[in-house]
């Protein structure tokens, strides 16, 4: 049996957990977006530096040897993006499980209310029957 106080306490806890997860997902999405922007910038720098070589025009000797491009940094950003995506998916799965818990709690509470209502009706019928019996005597 679940009473109203228990139901509201559980609902409050589930809402708190959902809000925390939503904030975490939002933060992770922002971090992933920043990492993707950095990665896109790195690709753009790399392509702009290779453009003179691809077109066959003359290139300065140090054009590809600079601090603005690093293959290691691109690999690191790719790994970071992948890891952030995995974290986001994990948190989304946790959010789905919380939603399932919430629907289960709602159905249990609904069943509890229906059961209490039936018990109340039975009690009222019994009292009515007792009153009828008393009136006949």
N, C-alpha and C positions, 0 to 999 in steps of 0.2 A: 504494500500500500504506500502510495506517495501522497503526502499532504501538500497543500499549497505552498507552505513555507519552504519545504525541501525543493519543490519544483522551481520556485523563484531563485533559490540559492544556486541550484545547478545551472539554471538559465543564465544567471549573472556571471558565473564562473566561465561558462562556455563562451559568452559574449566577450569577456575579457581576453580569453585565449585567442578567439578569432581576431579581435582587434590587434593583439600583439603580432599574430601571424601576418595579418594584412600590412602592418607597418614594416615588418621584416621583409616581406615580399617587395614592397615599394622601395625600400632601401636597396635591396639587391638588384632590382630592375634599374635603378638610377646608376648604381656602380657598374652594371653591365653596359649600360648605354654609354657611360663615360669611357669605358675600356674599348668599346666598339668604335667610338669616335677617335680615340687615340690610334687604334689599329688602322682605321681608314686613313688617318693622316699619314701614318708611316707608309702605307701602300702608295698614297699619293706622292709623297716625297720620293720614294723609290722609283715610281714610274716617271716622275718629272726629271729625275737625274739620269734615267736610262734613255730618255727620249732622244737626246742628241746622238747617242750611240746607235740606236735603232734606225734613226733617219739617215745615218751615214755622214752627218756633218761633223765638223771637228769638235772635240770636247776638251775641256780643261783637264789637266792631269789629276787634280785633286777633287773632282766633282763627286766621285763615289766614296771618297775617303773623308768622311766628315762625321761630326758628332750627331748630325741630324738623322742619320740612318743606322739602324742596328738590327741585324737579323735575329740576334738573341732577344732583343726587346720585342720584336714581332712575335716570336715564339712564346715569350712570356705572356704577352697580351692574349694570344690565342688560347693558351692554357687557362688564363684567368677568366676569359669569356666562357669557356667550356665549364669551368668549375662553378662560376656564378649561375649559369643556366641550370646545372644540376641541383644547386641549392634552391633555386626558384622552384624547380619541379618538385623537389622534396617537400618544400613548404606548401605548395599547392595541394599535394597529396594529403598532407597533414590537415589542411583546411577542409578538404573533402571529407576526411574521417570525422572531423569535428561537426560538420554539417549532418553527417549520418547519425552521429551520437545525438545531436539536437533533435532530429526527426524521431529517433527511437524514444528519447525522453518525452517528447510531445505525445507520441502514441501511447506510451505507458501512462502518462498523466491523464490522457483522454479516457483510457480504459478504466483508470482508477475513479474518475468522475462518474462514468457510466455505472460502475459497480456500486459506488456509494449511493447513487440515485436509485438503483434497483433495491438496495438494502432499505433505503428510506421508504420506498413505496411498499415493500413487504411489511415493514414495521407499521406503516399507516393502515394497511389492509388488516393486519392482525388486530390493531387497536379498534378499528371499525367493527370487525367481527366480534371482538370481546364486548363492545358496547351493545351490539345487537343481541348478543346472548344475555347480557345483563338486563336489557329492556324486556325480554321475553319472560324472565323469571318474576 
